[in-house]
Amino acid sequence: MIWLDNPSDLTRFLQTHANARLIGMDTEFIRERTYYPQLALVQIVIGDDIALIDASKPKVAALLKPLLENPDVLKIMHSCSEDLQAFKAGCNAVPMPVFDTQTAASLCGLGASLSYLKLVEQLCGVTLEKGETRSDWLQRPLTESQQHYAADDVRYILPMHAQLAERLQQLQRREWLDADCARAVAAAADEQPETNPHLAIRSNQPLDAEAQLRLRRILQWRDARAIERNKPKRWIIDNDAAFALARTELASVDDIDAIFARYPKSPKSARQHLFALLQKPFDDEERSAPLAREPDAASKARLKALQQAVLAKAQELAVPEGLLCSRKHLEFLLETGEWPPALQGWRQTLLAESFKPILASA
């Protein structure tokens, strides 16, 4: 294990392994006080060499960009979605192509959303410690315990990849994994705020249409402000305060003051802006936005039938039901009649026939 915290040493390490076509990677980052993750550490394993790279230094992190974007180097990672975001924020690059060992394990029927520790134990017979899970990875120097923990996060990933790749080949599911990993990479590369964030707040269903559109507008404003200021969304305005604002037809700024008095961490400095924002008439785009609705009995029955079809196919394939298809994607399919992007490809091929009579009855 080597520690790399200056450009010249990292350059030599990368040149030494310039012909590598398979590497294991992980990151440590902090996100408690920012919208974007603060990349603190990158762990790389190539063959038997493990490097801990001080990515908190921009000049060091920038040197990783060519490697991350090299299409001839397969990056082995575990549960990679947040790591991809961290790489984009810290290195201005999204790794590709990627082999996600967590997704691969699920496709191999080893379990749903297995942690790295559990998968290492299952495939390598090694029990790892987890004492540094909540460490401050931006502190310097890192403790010996932190460095050992960080190195362990990639120490076993290449042997796990070898086993999982062989199992996927035997099951003829490698193309499924490649499609899912490519989708994760694309999502990280084109990360955009949710167009309809109000739909993710389940408690908004009792709101009428006007209130839901106000909530949508508030949450879109929150997302934009969080990105601009690089602060967590909850620091801009939390869900409860946003919901209370949307539920109220505001006659004056005093109404906002009364609501914010119940939520001490509300953005009082934005009261005038929010009042003006919520007074604007809804345009055609907003009027066409989807709304959360309480499903009727027939819709509930169709959703249940789709879920049963998913369960049957998941049991047939010996894969987790949630990996195959989530409830929110079924709801989208029923609401719009269109297959969401996450279900297109191999999932649609597997599910379309059993879904056909259920969708026809809608």
C-alpha positions as CSV (number, residue, x, y, z in Angstrom):
1,M,0.0,0.0,0.0
2,I,1.4,3.4,-1.0
3,W,0.2,6.9,-0.2
4,L,0.2,9.4,-3.1
5,D,-0.4,13.0,-2.4
6,N,1.7,14.9,-5.0
7,P,1.4,15.0,-8.8
8,S,4.8,13.6,-9.6
9,D,4.4,10.5,-7.5
10,L,0.9,9.8,-8.9
11,T,2.2,10.4,-12.5
12,R,4.9,7.8,-11.9
13,F,2.4,5.3,-10.5
14,L,0.1,5.7,-13.4
15,Q,2.9,5.4,-15.9
16,T,4.1,2.2,-14.2
17,H,0.6,0.7,-14.8
18,A,-0.1,2.3,-18.1
19,N,-0.8,-1.1,-19.7
20,A,-3.3,-2.2,-17.1
21,R,-6.7,-3.1,-18.5
22,L,-8.4,-4.0,-15.2
23,I,-8.4,-1.9,-12.0
24,G,-10.3,-1.8,-8.8
25,M,-11.5,1.5,-7.5
26,D,-13.3,3.1,-4.5
27,T,-13.7,6.6,-3.0
28,E,-14.1,8.2,0.3
29,F,-16.0,11.5,0.3
30,I,-17.9,13.9,2.5
31,R,-21.3,15.3,1.7
32,E,-22.9,16.4,5.0
33,R,-22.5,20.1,4.4
34,T,-22.5,20.4,0.6
35,Y,-24.8,19.5,-2.4
36,Y,-21.9,18.0,-4.3
37,P,-19.7,15.3,-2.7
38,Q,-16.3,16.5,-1.6
39,L,-13.9,13.8,-2.9
40,A,-11.3,13.1,-0.2
41,L,-9.6,9.8,-1.2
42,V,-9.4,7.5,-4.2
43,Q,-8.3,3.9,-3.7
44,I,-6.9,2.0,-6.6
45,V,-5.8,-1.6,-6.9
46,I,-3.9,-2.8,-10.0
47,G,-2.6,-6.3,-9.7
48,D,-1.1,-6.5,-6.2
49,D,-0.5,-2.8,-5.9
50,I,-2.8,-0.7,-3.8
51,A,-2.6,3.1,-3.9
52,L,-4.3,5.6,-1.6
53,I,-4.6,8.9,-3.6
54,D,-5.1,12.2,-1.8
55,A,-7.9,13.5,-4.0
56,S,-8.6,16.5,-1.8
57,K,-5.7,18.2,-3.7
58,P,-7.2,19.4,-7.0
59,K,-3.9,19.0,-9.0
60,V,-3.7,15.4,-7.8
61,A,-7.3,14.6,-8.6
62,A,-7.1,16.1,-12.0
63,L,-4.4,13.6,-13.1
64,L,-6.9,10.7,-12.7
65,K,-9.2,12.0,-15.5
66,P,-7.5,10.3,-18.4
67,L,-7.5,6.9,-16.6
68,L,-11.2,7.3,-15.5
69,E,-12.3,8.1,-19.1
70,N,-10.1,5.4,-20.8
71,P,-12.5,3.1,-22.6
72,D,-10.0,0.3,-22.6
73,V,-9.6,0.1,-18.9
74,L,-12.5,-1.7,-17.0
75,K,-13.1,-0.1,-13.6
76,I,-14.3,-2.6,-10.9
77,M,-16.4,-0.9,-8.2
78,H,-18.9,-1.8,-5.6
79,S,-22.3,0.0,-5.4
80,C,-20.8,2.7,-7.7
81,S,-23.6,5.3,-8.1
82,E,-22.3,7.7,-5.4
83,D,-18.7,7.0,-6.3
84,L,-19.5,8.1,-9.9
85,Q,-20.9,11.4,-8.6
86,A,-17.8,11.9,-6.4
87,F,-15.5,11.3,-9.3
88,K,-17.4,13.8,-11.4
89,A,-17.3,16.4,-8.7
90,G,-13.6,15.9,-7.7
91,C,-12.0,14.8,-11.0
92,N,-14.4,16.3,-13.6
93,A,-14.7,12.8,-15.0
94,V,-17.1,9.9,-14.7
95,P,-15.4,6.5,-14.8
96,M,-16.3,4.2,-17.8
97,P,-16.7,1.4,-18.5
98,V,-17.7,0.1,-15.0
99,F,-18.3,-3.4,-13.5
100,D,-20.4,-3.0,-10.4
101,T,-19.8,-6.0,-8.1
102,Q,-23.0,-5.3,-6.0
103,T,-25.2,-5.4,-9.1
104,A,-23.3,-8.4,-10.5
105,A,-23.9,-10.3,-7.2
106,S,-27.6,-9.6,-7.4
107,L,-27.8,-10.8,-11.0
108,C,-25.9,-13.9,-10.0
109,G,-28.6,-14.6,-7.3
110,L,-26.3,-14.0,-4.4
111,G,-28.5,-11.5,-2.6
112,A,-30.1,-8.0,-2.9
113,S,-27.9,-4.9,-2.3
114,L,-25.1,-6.8,-0.6
115,S,-22.6,-4.6,1.2
116,Y,-18.9,-4.9,0.3
117,L,-18.2,-6.5,3.6
118,K,-20.8,-9.2,3.2
119,L,-19.8,-9.9,-0.4
120,V,-16.1,-10.2,0.6
121,E,-17.1,-12.6,3.4
122,Q,-19.3,-14.6,1.0
123,L,-16.9,-14.9,-1.9
124,C,-13.5,-14.6,-0.3
125,G,-14.2,-16.0,3.2
126,V,-12.7,-12.9,4.9
127,T,-14.4,-10.9,7.6
128,L,-13.4,-7.2,7.4
129,E,-13.6,-4.6,10.1
130,K,-16.0,-1.6,9.7
131,G,-14.8,0.7,12.4
132,E,-13.9,3.7,10.2
133,T,-17.3,3.9,8.3
134,R,-18.0,7.4,9.7
135,S,-14.5,8.8,9.6
136,D,-13.5,12.3,8.6
137,W,-11.8,11.5,5.4
138,L,-10.7,15.1,4.8
139,Q,-8.4,15.1,7.9
140,R,-4.7,14.9,7.3
141,P,-2.8,12.9,8.0
142,L,-5.1,9.9,7.9
143,T,-4.7,7.5,10.8
144,E,-3.2,4.1,10.3
145,S,-6.6,2.6,11.0
146,Q,-8.2,4.8,8.3
147,Q,-5.5,3.8,5.7
148,H,-6.0,0.1,6.5
149,Y,-9.8,0.4,6.2
150,A,-9.5,2.3,2.9
151,A,-7.1,-0.2,1.4
152,D,-9.4,-3.1,2.4
153,D,-12.1,-1.5,0.4
154,V,-10.3,-2.5,-2.8
155,R,-8.1,-5.3,-1.6
156,Y,-10.6,-8.0,-2.5
157,I,-12.5,-6.5,-5.4
158,L,-10.4,-8.0,-8.2
159,P,-10.8,-11.6,-6.9
160,M,-14.5,-10.9,-6.5
161,H,-14.7,-9.6,-10.0
162,A,-13.2,-12.8,-11.4
163,Q,-15.7,-15.0,-9.6
164,L,-18.7,-12.8,-10.5
165,A,-17.7,-12.4,-14.2
166,E,-17.4,-16.2,-14.5
167,R,-20.9,-16.7,-12.9
168,L,-22.4,-14.0,-15.2
169,Q,-20.9,-15.7,-18.2
170,Q,-22.4,-19.1,-17.2
171,L,-25.8,-17.5,-16.6
172,Q,-25.5,-15.6,-19.9
173,R,-26.2,-12.3,-18.0
174,R,-23.1,-10.3,-18.6
175,E,-24.9,-8.1,-21.1
176,W,-27.5,-7.3,-18.4
177,L,-24.8,-6.1,-16.1
178,D,-23.1,-4.1,-18.8
179,A,-26.4,-2.4,-19.7
180,D,-27.1,-1.5,-16.0
181,C,-23.6,-0.2,-15.5
182,A,-23.7,1.9,-18.6
183,R,-27.0,3.4,-17.5
184,A,-25.4,4.3,-14.1
185,V,-22.5,6.0,-15.9
186,A,-24.9,8.0,-18.1
187,A,-27.0,9.1,-15.2
188,A,-23.9,10.4,-13.3
189,A,-22.5,12.1,-16.4
190,D,-25.8,13.9,-17.1
191,E,-27.0,14.4,-13.5
192,Q,-29.9,16.8,-13.6
193,P,-32.3,18.0,-10.9
194,E,-35.6,16.0,-10.9
195,T,-38.2,17.6,-13.2
196,N,-41.1,16.6,-10.9
197,P,-39.6,16.5,-7.4
198,H,-43.1,16.8,-5.8
199,L,-43.8,13.2,-6.8
200,A,-41.1,11.8,-4.5
201,I,-42.9,13.2,-1.4
202,R,-45.5,10.6,-0.7
203,S,-47.3,12.8,1.8
204,N,-48.2,15.2,-1.0
205,Q,-51.0,12.9,-2.3
206,P,-53.7,14.6,-0.2
207,L,-52.8,18.0,-1.8
208,D,-55.1,19.3,-4.5
209,A,-53.7,20.0,-8.0
210,E,-52.9,23.7,-7.3
211,A,-51.1,22.9,-4.1
212,Q,-49.1,20.1,-5.8
213,L,-48.0,22.5,-8.5
214,R,-47.0,25.0,-5.8
215,L,-45.0,22.3,-4.1
216,R,-43.3,21.4,-7.4
217,R,-42.3,25.0,-7.9
218,I,-40.9,25.4,-4.4
219,L,-38.9,22.2,-4.7
220,Q,-37.5,23.2,-8.1
221,W,-36.4,26.5,-6.6
222,R,-34.9,24.6,-3.7
223,D,-32.9,22.4,-6.1
224,A,-31.6,25.3,-8.1
225,R,-30.6,27.2,-5.0
226,A,-28.9,24.2,-3.5
227,I,-26.8,23.7,-6.6
228,E,-25.9,27.4,-6.9
229,R,-24.8,27.5,-3.3
230,N,-23.5,24.0,-3.1
231,K,-25.5,23.3,0.1
232,P,-27.7,20.3,1.0
233,K,-31.2,20.7,-0.1
234,R,-32.6,20.4,3.4
235,W,-30.5,23.4,4.3
236,I,-32.4,25.5,1.8
237,I,-35.8,24.4,3.0
238,D,-36.9,21.1,4.4
239,N,-39.8,19.0,3.2
240,D,-42.2,19.9,6.0
241,A,-41.8,23.6,5.5
242,A,-42.1,23.3,1.8
243,F,-45.3,21.2,2.2
244,A,-46.8,23.8,4.6
245,L,-46.1,26.6,2.1
246,A,-47.6,24.6,-0.8
247,R,-50.7,23.8,1.2
248,T,-51.5,27.4,2.0
249,E,-52.9,30.0,-0.4
250,L,-50.8,33.0,0.4
251,A,-52.4,36.4,0.7
252,S,-49.3,38.2,1.9
253,V,-45.7,37.8,3.1
254,D,-47.1,37.7,6.6
255,D,-48.6,34.2,5.8
256,I,-45.1,33.0,5.0
257,D,-43.8,34.5,8.2
258,A,-46.5,32.6,10.1
259,I,-45.5,29.3,8.5
260,F,-41.8,29.9,9.0
261,A,-42.4,30.6,12.7
262,R,-43.3,27.0,13.0
263,Y,-40.1,25.9,11.2
264,P,-37.1,27.7,12.8
265,K,-34.6,26.7,10.1
266,S,-36.7,28.0,7.3
267,P,-35.1,30.5,4.8
268,K,-36.5,33.7,6.2
269,S,-34.3,35.8,3.9
270,A,-36.1,34.3,0.9
271,R,-39.6,35.2,2.1
272,Q,-40.2,38.0,-0.4
273,H,-38.8,35.9,-3.3
274,L,-40.9,32.9,-2.4
275,F,-44.0,35.0,-2.1
276,A,-43.4,36.4,-5.6
277,L,-42.6,33.0,-6.9
278,L,-45.8,31.5,-5.6
279,Q,-48.0,34.4,-6.9
280,K,-47.0,33.8,-10.5
281,P,-49.8,32.1,-12.6
282,F,-48.9,28.5,-13.7
283,D,-47.9,28.2,-17.4
284,D,-48.8,25.5,-19.8
285,E,-45.7,23.4,-19.0
286,E,-46.6,23.4,-15.3
287,R,-50.2,22.6,-16.0
288,S,-49.2,19.5,-17.9
289,A,-46.9,18.2,-15.1
290,P,-47.9,14.8,-13.6
291,L,-49.7,14.9,-10.3
292,A,-49.7,12.4,-7.4
293,R,-53.1,10.8,-7.2
294,E,-54.6,8.3,-4.8
295,P,-55.2,5.2,-7.1
296,D,-58.7,3.8,-7.4
297,A,-59.5,0.2,-6.7
298,A,-59.0,-0.9,-10.3
299,S,-55.6,0.8,-10.5
300,K,-54.5,-0.9,-7.2
301,A,-55.6,-4.2,-8.6
302,R,-53.5,-3.7,-11.8
303,L,-50.5,-2.6,-9.7
304,K,-50.8,-5.7,-7.6
305,A,-51.1,-7.9,-10.6
306,L,-47.9,-6.3,-12.1
307,Q,-46.1,-6.8,-8.8
308,Q,-47.1,-10.5,-8.8
309,A,-45.8,-10.9,-12.4
310,V,-42.5,-9.3,-11.4
311,L,-42.2,-11.6,-8.3
312,A,-42.9,-14.7,-10.4
313,K,-40.2,-13.7,-13.0
314,A,-37.7,-12.8,-10.2
315,Q,-38.2,-16.2,-8.6
316,E,-37.8,-17.9,-11.9
317,L,-34.5,-16.1,-12.5
318,A,-33.4,-16.3,-8.8
319,V,-32.8,-12.5,-8.7
320,P,-34.1,-9.9,-6.2
321,E,-37.5,-8.6,-7.1
322,G,-36.4,-5.0,-6.5
323,L,-33.5,-5.4,-9.0
324,L,-35.8,-6.6,-11.7
325,C,-38.5,-3.8,-11.3
326,S,-39.4,-1.3,-8.6
327,R,-42.9,-0.1,-7.6
328,K,-42.3,3.4,-8.8
329,H,-41.5,2.1,-12.3
330,L,-44.7,0.1,-12.3
331,E,-46.6,3.2,-11.3
332,F,-45.1,5.2,-14.1
333,L,-45.9,2.4,-16.6
334,L,-49.6,2.3,-15.4
335,E,-49.8,6.1,-15.3
336,T,-48.3,6.8,-18.8
337,G,-48.6,3.6,-20.7
338,E,-44.9,4.0,-21.5
339,W,-42.0,1.9,-20.3
340,P,-39.6,4.0,-18.2
341,P,-36.0,4.1,-19.3
342,A,-34.9,2.0,-16.3
343,L,-37.1,-0.9,-17.6
344,Q,-36.2,-0.7,-21.2
345,G,-33.8,-3.3,-22.6
346,W,-33.4,-6.7,-21.0
347,R,-36.0,-6.0,-18.3
348,Q,-38.7,-5.1,-20.9
349,T,-37.8,-8.2,-22.9
350,L,-38.3,-10.4,-19.8
351,L,-41.5,-8.7,-18.5
352,A,-43.4,-7.5,-21.6
353,E,-45.3,-10.8,-22.2
354,S,-46.6,-11.2,-18.7
355,F,-47.4,-7.5,-18.4
356,K,-49.3,-7.4,-21.7
357,P,-52.8,-8.6,-20.5
358,I,-52.6,-6.5,-17.4
359,L,-51.7,-3.3,-19.3
360,A,-54.4,-4.0,-21.9
361,S,-57.1,-3.9,-19.1
362,A,-56.1,-0.4,-18.1
